[in-house]
Amino acid sequence: MRWPRVAETVGGAVEQLPADQPVVLVGHSNAGLFLPVIVEATTRPVAGCLFVDAALPSRSGPTSVARLNCWVSWRKVTGGRLPQWTAWWDEADIAPMFPDPQTRVSVSTEQPRLPLSYYEQHVPVSEGWDKRSCGYLLFSPPYEEAAQDARERGWDVDQVPGRHLHQLVDPETVTGRITAMSERWWCSAG
């Protein structure tokens, strides 16, 4: 999947939302890299962008997907594709991210095997895409550097301590924090 397809698919879905509701884009993990092109792909006003334990796009110019995903083990590529995301690391590291084995199975069956070319792409970042409100919700230590970058950009930063898939473990708390962080964006957009 290349960035134009992501932008077109999500931008099209945004267009289907009720016209009287402000739009806040929320990107988790690697999806954060695509928020600028999604903003550009929709004609609806975007009140804000919230990055949840996510990679941040470059401040300007194209963002290399591989640069921000250096933990990918290239040795695991077969047939030009990586294994499912949960197979990149040891079981001892992955299992605690899930609240139970059933959730793990459910999430794992939905994961694609991305082509290596996905990580070879560069996502464009248009000047001024972040002139709207932006924020960062941190869960896990590997994303502390991204949260610090968000602070340096002047964005709101908050934390719900957990692991990378904390939204699966404590969905009520995560939903509440996302809503609280973006609520004033809705008010100023509406």
N, C-alpha and C positions, 0 to 999 in steps of 0.2 A: 504494500500500500504506500503510495507516494503522497506527499503533502497536498497536491491539488485535489486528490480524491477525498482526503480527510476534510479539507476546507469546503468542498462542494457538498459532501454528505451532511456535515454538521451545520453548515450555513443553511442548507435547505430545510433541515429539521427546525432550526430557529425560526425560519420564515413561517412555519406552521403553528407557532405558539400564538396564543391570544394577543391581538394587537394592542390591547389596553394594559398589558403587563410589561414592566421593564425586564430586560434580559441581563442576567449575570451569568457569565461563562465560568465554569469551574473545571479545571484540568488537574487530574491526578497523575503523578509520576511523569512518564515521558510525554503524556498528552499536553503538558504545559508548553512544550516547544511549539505546538500548533495553534495556540490561542491567537497570536497575531494574524495568522492567515485566515482563521475563522472569523475574527473581527472584520477583516476585509471582505469576506465572502458573503456577509449578510447585509441587507439593506436596512434591517432593524437597528435602531440605536442600542448599543451595548452600554449598560450602566456601569459595568465593572467586570474585572477578570480576577478570579481567585485561584491561586496555585496551591494545591494541597499535596504536601510532601512530593513536590514536583521539580523537575528540571526547568530552569528559566531560559527563555530565548536570549540571544545576544542583545545588548543594548542597542546596537544598530548593525545592519548588514546581516548576511545569512548566518544561520546557526547550523553547525554540523551536528547531526544526530549522534554519530559515533563518538565524537569528542565528549559528549555528556553521558555516554553509555559505555565508558571504557571498561567496566566490569564484565562485559559480555565475553565469554570464553569462545574465541574464534575456533578453537580446536573441536568444538562440539558441532560445527556446521557439517551437515550431510545433505547432499543433493542441492546445494545452494541455499539451504534453509537452516535456521537455528532451531533447536528444540523449543518446546513450550517454555515460557519464562520460568515457571516453577522448577524446571529441570536444570537451570543454570547453576544452582548452588547445592550444597549438601542438604540433605533432609533435615538435619539438626538445626539449620538456619532458617529453612522455609516453614516447617511445621508450626512453630510458635506464632506465625503470622495469621493463622486461621483459628477461629473459635472452636472448631470441631472437625472431625474427619469428613463429615458429609458436605460441609461448606468447601473444604479443600477439593473434594471430587467434583463438585458442581462448578467451581471456578476453573479448575484444571481442564475440564471437558470443553469449556468455552474458549480456551486460549488458542490462538492461531500459532502456527509455526511460521514466523516471519522470514521472508527472504533476506539474505545478507544485504541485498541492495537497499533494503529499508534503512539500514545503518550507514549506507554510503551517501545518502541524500543530504542536501543542505536546504533548510527551510528559510525562505526569505522573511525578513523582518522590516516592515515598512516604518519609516520615520513617523513618530507621533501616534502609533497604535496604542501606546500606554498613557496617552493624555487623559484617559478616563481613569476612574478609581481602580486601583489594583491592590491586592493583598496576598499574604502568604500564610498558610496554616501548616505548621511543622508537626510531624509525628515523631520521626526517627532520626538518630544521630547521622546517618549518611547524608541527610539533606540539610544539616546545620549550615553548611557553607552557602547553599542556595538561599536559606532564610536570611543569612547575614547580607547577602547581595541584595535581597529585597529591602531590607532595612536601609541599606546605603542608597537605594533608589527612592527612598522616602515613602515606601508602602507600609500599610498596616501589617504587622506580623504578630501572630498569636501561636500558641502551642497547645496541643493535646498530646501529652507524652504517650507513646506507644510504639508500635512497629509499623512498617510501611503500609500494611493493609488494615490499619486500625479501624477504618470505616466498616469492616466486616465484624470486628470484635465488639465495638461499641457504637453502633450506628446512631443511636439517639444523641449521644454526646457530640459526635462529629457533625451531625445534621444541625444540632443546636448552635454549635460554634460557627458553622458556615452561614447559617441564617443571621446570627448576631453580627458577624463581620460584614455581611453584605446588606443588611437592612437599611442602613442610612443611604446606601447607593440607590436603592429602590426609591426611597423618599425623594431624593434630589432629582431622580430621573422622571418620576411620575408627576 
